[in-house]
């Protein structure tokens, strides 16, 4: 094979001043036409590595060592003007959020022309105009004058992202860095964006670094994969090797945390917290969370081990890891009894937001101890429905019944018992806990509200609530910003359960969390549901997730329920076109590898 | 994509959590601690402390009674009267040491009143988000159209130079200004999910406003307290100077300036001492406020990036 277009060796990026490393010992190579997926959870340093390929280090950091060679040029030796010419010319960038990356005050045509002016100044006006058209047609956007005269806000999210891709490819770069370009997009949009990126990389022989937290996307897109944990690449290799024969305990656990529409299996979270820069442990950074940890891995960071075929791993125990049987995730699948009794009934519900009609004639039933998943893309009305049911959104007609009692629209007008029975857990645990109150105060208030008791007693009851969600009672004296995202969501769950509800409404409760944390929350919710006999309305945009938790699914689109049925039926034999389209667009590791349902332990 | 766009996009996508090695220890008074790290805050605090000390302890150490005639009017500084005597022959130093209390407590009381009323109005307006918000804020705008001093003078000239009236009018004219700031800060807070979370379990409205929202606007509130205190001092001293505050023969800084202004060329100390004190007090409170708002801006920057 020819020389790689991108070669990074021993790269270290550290904080100014303290010299604490953000990433270190990073080595990777990307050949022309190849897509390298750089996977990691938040705080792993994947974006830092991506930025380093652009010769950029975020404020407060600096490159502390190593070398980055791009197309034969040493990035470290380039200064000012040279570096600027490289960026956007040789190396370009596709941002996560095109909404902020495009200048809202410039027309699309002007923005694209600007890119060309910066790097192809010798071109004539006509040549540039021709290239702008070419770039837009490559990303399947119209290139007529009308479109060129539009402003970013006149485009949809997908169109904006494709304009950003067109800008990145306009100068025919040799290297492209994609920083989670589909995060925040709906699956339908994501599928089209991924296809565009893949086709362009292939047809122009571009070396791409695709930075993401989404393993399923990487499975569909990448040729090779590098897995980052706590600022190090712990495993890298060809896509097939990483997904079907992972060797690092972290990779193995991470893959077990990813829900998949194709495999009937449980998800399982990774216990413990990811190590942040400055507080990383001695030895292997993963050892506090690793079942195979021993004295060796506690004292030294494992060296890179070559496994052949370009597969490398940094673990002393990579051979044992493969043999180790993975536990099953808790609280999922398994035989379940669903009661006959109707807990929550929605009849003929129409909701409005001012003049706009958000929900049309919704009918829903949630039985005792049943989990009904409500699936839909953004704008489908699923959150409006959840808020109407809980009484947060009161501008609706139709009926919401708890058991047999019709409920008033607004939560404030409902009986105390109704408010106790239906508890709502919010999407973002960073916003749903009052930052000025300790965890104990937040949960204690909920207890006092529904079960008034003495103060001394409350402390004990708060501790019990925390224990139920696997948090230590010492968390009671903490403020929300002292906890990780997963811990905060556990607190939010504990607070909801403190009321001893019978119906739990979970509104995208895992979408702000890392996949390993998401799996742990799913396990927890599943267990609690069984133990406490809860009925659940589980709202999500992720079809893959519902298999792990739901009994029945209702698929929503544009304010209507388009299909409803048992999980297995919806996932295997959907009848509505919309559901089929959603399924086809949901990325899946198993389907990407052409696998039958997985058994990681057998590899 | 232009280079600047790459650069800017890169900045926008920064994820600060990876850059903060350990979560900062949470303290309710983090803002105060941050502000105290600034030189200006400490300097301002020192000035304020000195003047408060003079005003509170002054009467205890004053060599003479403030109303005692110790010499011929407008005599130069001497051993008996270190800063000389005023236009009526009373000891300037003693009157100065006695004259600070009224300014201070009137300003503090007026500030407190303005803050309390302003916070209540601002929070209710922000939380209600309906016709009540409009009514409250439009009435606010009407009140804001009057200069504060005009309002206060109108009241004292109609009803008479009563101290409680000064506190009431100065305080109430602060309120709309405070209300506007607090409403602005609270508007963002009331949209957050923890407020929704309290609504869905049926917390009382007043509890949501004062127990959930109020603790999240303490930082701008603290800045507002400092700012209103600065204005209060100026207003109260001004009213006193105009003769609507304490009446002769009481000792009061504003009154002292008024009484002795004609003889300033003969015996400047009786005017200079209170002028310097009032000036320093406002400069001091302003420096503290400035330190607080700088610390606040710093905290906000960190949270936003």
Interface residues (C-beta under 8 A of the other chain):
Chain A: X15 X18 X20 X22 X42 X43 X45 X47 X48 X51 X54 X56 X58 X59 X60 X61 X84 X87 X88 X92 X93 X95 X96 X97 X100 X101 X103 X114 X115 X118 X164 X167 X168 X170 X179 X276 X277 X278 X279 X390 X391 X392 X411 X412 X414 X416 X419 X420 X423 X424 X426 X427 X428 X431 X432 X433 X434 X435 X436 X437 X446 X449 X450 X478 X479 X481 X482 X495 X499
Chain B: X1 X2 X3 X5 X6 X7 X9 X10 X11 X12 X13 X14 X15 X17 X18 X19 X20 X21 X22 X23 X24 X26 X28 X192 X193 X194 X196 X197 X199 X200 X201 X202 X203 X212 X215 X216 X218
